[in-house]
Every structure is written in structure tokens, then in C-alpha cells.
């Protein structure tokens, strides 16, 4: 996908600033670019990647999908659906909204599983704390 020309008034930032703003490493952003998830909006005369706010929004979607275990293909699919929504006709819009609904359901299921894992982890940490408190009080 070739770089797009940024819209007028859309401030450009180099990859380091983009990484800092979105909370990803430069290496991760480059990986997502190699995977076709993100394309810099422009390049500087020196060849540096330049990103816009919409690019950061796209990276934020990817960043939120990662901890839920979505694959690169799934991320690509969701981003394509989000991109297509802006220009979709009524029939295509319904299809795209159905796809978004499937992604929402998958995300909700994965969030519920993470909550269960967190509850187990918190219970385990509480058990260890109780044992520390119990055994620690006998030595003092």
C-alpha cells in the first residue's frame, strides 16, 4: 500500500514521537508496517516515516487487539472493515457492520476469559498474602 498524502492541517510526526504518543516501541510500529497494518502517511525528504493522528488511531486499534490475542490477519481484516465503512453503500455497510459485530463478540468473549484469569490470579495472590501474614506473625 503506497503512502497517502496527508490531509491539509494534519500534523506529521516522526516514528519516535508516534511511538511515544501511542505507547508502542519503534520496532513494534515497524513490524506492524511490515505486516501491512499501518502505512506511514508520508516520508520526509530523508526517507523518515511520518505519521498523522489517523495513523495513530489505527495503531491504537492494533494495540488494543494485541492483548486479546487477535492475529495479524484478524487485525488486518478489522482495519479493512473500518476503512471500508467510510465509503460503503447501504448493502456493503450492513455486511461490514456484521463483521464488526463478530469482532465485538470475539473481543467480549476474550475480555471475559481474561477477567476469569485475573480472578484466579488475584485469588492466588491473596492466598499467598494470607500465608505470609499467618507465618510471618509467628516469627515476630
Secondary structure, 3 states (H helix, E strand, C coil): CCCCCCCCCCCCEEHHHHHHHHCCCHHHHHHHHHCCCCCCCEECCCCCEEECHHHHHHHHHHHHHHCCCCCHHHHHHHHHHHHHHCCCCHHHHHHHHHHHHHHHHHHHHHHHHHHHHHHHHHHHHHHHHHHHHHHHHHCC
